[in-house]
Amino acid sequence: MASLFDNALVIDLILGLVALEALALLLIHRWFGKGLPPAAVIGFLLSGAFLLLALRAALTDAWWGWIGLWLTASLFAHLFDLIRRWRD
Protein backbone atom coordinates (compact mmCIF):
# COMPACT_ATOMS: atom_id res chain seq x y z
CA MET A 1 0.00 0.00 0.00
CA ALA A 2 2.85 2.41 0.75
CA SER A 3 4.14 2.03 -2.81
CA LEU A 4 0.97 3.70 -4.08
CA PHE A 5 2.04 6.85 -2.27
CA ASP A 6 5.78 6.55 -2.86
CA ASN A 7 5.48 7.04 -6.60
CA ALA A 8 2.17 8.97 -6.53
CA LEU A 9 0.33 6.16 -8.31
CA VAL A 10 -2.63 6.77 -6.02
CA ILE A 11 -2.98 10.28 -7.46
CA ASP A 12 -3.00 8.88 -10.99
CA LEU A 13 -5.76 6.46 -10.00
CA ILE A 14 -7.82 9.24 -8.41
CA LEU A 15 -7.34 11.44 -11.50
CA GLY A 16 -8.62 8.56 -13.60
CA LEU A 17 -11.70 8.33 -11.42
CA VAL A 18 -12.25 12.08 -11.72
CA ALA A 19 -12.08 11.76 -15.51
CA LEU A 20 -14.62 8.92 -15.42
CA GLU A 21 -16.87 11.00 -13.18
CA ALA A 22 -16.69 13.92 -15.60
CA LEU A 23 -17.49 11.68 -18.55
CA ALA A 24 -20.43 10.08 -16.74
CA LEU A 25 -21.88 13.43 -15.65
CA LEU A 26 -21.54 14.90 -19.14
CA LEU A 27 -23.11 11.86 -20.79
CA ILE A 28 -26.02 11.80 -18.33
CA HIS A 29 -26.68 15.46 -19.06
CA ARG A 30 -26.46 14.93 -22.81
CA TRP A 31 -28.54 11.77 -23.03
CA PHE A 32 -31.20 12.45 -20.41
CA GLY A 33 -31.08 16.22 -19.96
CA LYS A 34 -30.65 15.76 -16.22
CA GLY A 35 -27.92 16.65 -13.84
CA LEU A 36 -25.41 19.43 -14.04
CA PRO A 37 -24.67 21.44 -17.18
CA PRO A 38 -21.19 20.98 -18.68
CA ALA A 39 -19.89 24.35 -17.40
CA ALA A 40 -20.69 23.34 -13.82
CA VAL A 41 -19.00 19.97 -14.18
CA ILE A 42 -15.88 21.44 -15.73
CA GLY A 43 -15.60 24.20 -13.13
CA PHE A 44 -15.56 22.14 -9.97
CA LEU A 45 -13.83 19.05 -11.32
CA LEU A 46 -10.98 21.01 -12.91
CA SER A 47 -10.13 22.84 -9.70
CA GLY A 48 -9.98 19.52 -7.85
CA ALA A 49 -7.96 17.87 -10.60
CA PHE A 50 -5.44 20.71 -10.55
CA LEU A 51 -5.09 20.34 -6.77
CA LEU A 52 -4.44 16.63 -7.28
CA LEU A 53 -1.77 17.44 -9.85
CA ALA A 54 -0.13 19.83 -7.36
CA LEU A 55 -0.16 17.06 -4.77
CA ARG A 56 1.29 14.63 -7.31
CA ALA A 57 4.09 17.08 -8.11
CA ALA A 58 4.85 17.49 -4.41
CA LEU A 59 4.88 13.74 -3.78
CA THR A 60 7.28 13.15 -6.66
CA ASP A 61 9.65 15.96 -5.59
CA ALA A 62 8.97 17.92 -8.77
CA TRP A 63 10.36 21.40 -9.30
CA TRP A 64 8.53 23.90 -7.08
CA GLY A 65 7.38 25.81 -10.18
CA TRP A 66 5.17 22.89 -11.23
CA ILE A 67 3.50 22.87 -7.84
CA GLY A 68 2.89 26.61 -8.08
CA LEU A 69 1.58 26.26 -11.62
CA TRP A 70 -0.98 23.62 -10.65
CA LEU A 71 -2.05 25.58 -7.56
CA THR A 72 -2.51 28.71 -9.67
CA ALA A 73 -4.48 26.77 -12.27
CA SER A 74 -6.68 25.43 -9.47
CA LEU A 75 -7.30 28.97 -8.23
CA PHE A 76 -8.38 30.14 -11.69
CA ALA A 77 -10.65 27.13 -12.20
CA HIS A 78 -12.19 27.76 -8.77
CA LEU A 79 -12.71 31.46 -9.56
CA PHE A 80 -14.30 30.52 -12.91
CA ASP A 81 -16.68 28.21 -11.05
CA LEU A 82 -17.53 30.85 -8.42
CA ILE A 83 -18.17 33.56 -11.01
CA ARG A 84 -20.35 31.21 -13.06
CA ARG A 85 -22.36 30.24 -9.99
CA TRP A 86 -22.68 33.84 -8.81
CA ARG A 87 -24.17 34.86 -12.18
CA ASP A 88 -26.69 32.02 -12.05
N, C-alpha and C positions, 0 to 999 in steps of 0.2 A: 504494500500500500504506500509506503514512503517513496517508492520510485516514481509514483504518479506525480508527486510534488517536487521531487528532485529535478526532473527535467521539464516540468510544467505541462506534462501530458494531460493532467486533469483540466487545465485551462482550455486546451484544445478540444477536449471532450465536451466541456460546457459550451464553448463557442459553437460546436456542431449542434448541440441541442437548441441553442438560441436561434441558429439558422433554420432548423426544422420547425421551431415554434413560429418564426416569421412566415415561413412558407405556408404552414397550416392556417395561420390567421388570415393571410392574404387570399388563399384559396377559398376558405369558408366565406369570406366577404364577397369574393367574385362569384362563386357558384350559387350561394344562397341569399346574398344581400344582407347578411346578418353579421353582427360583430363590429369590430372597429374598422374605420376607414384606413386605407394604406398610410396616409400621413401620420396618423396616430401610432400605428404599429412601428413605422420607421423611426419616429421620434424617440420613443422610450426604449426600444430595443437597441438602437445605435448607441445611445449614451451608455447603456450597460455593457455592450460589446466593447466599446472603447475603454471602459474601466477594466474589463477583463484583459484586454491587450496590454494595458499599463501594468497590471499585476503580473502578466506573463513575462513582460520585459524585466520587471524587477526580480522575479524568481530565477531568470536565466542570466542575471548579472549583465544585462544589456547596457549600452551607453546611456547615461542619464538623459540625453536629449530625446531618445525614443520614449522614455517614460513621460517626459514633459509633453511630447507631441501627442501621445495618446490621451493624457489627462486634459490637454487643451481641446482636443477633438471631442472628448466627452462633454466638456463644458459647453461647447458650441451646439452639440446635439441636444443637450439638456435645455439650453436657452431657446433653441428652435421649437422644442416641444412645449415649453412654457408659453412662449409667444403665441403659438398656434392654439393652445388651450385657452389662453386669455381672450383671444379674439372670438372664440366660439362661445 
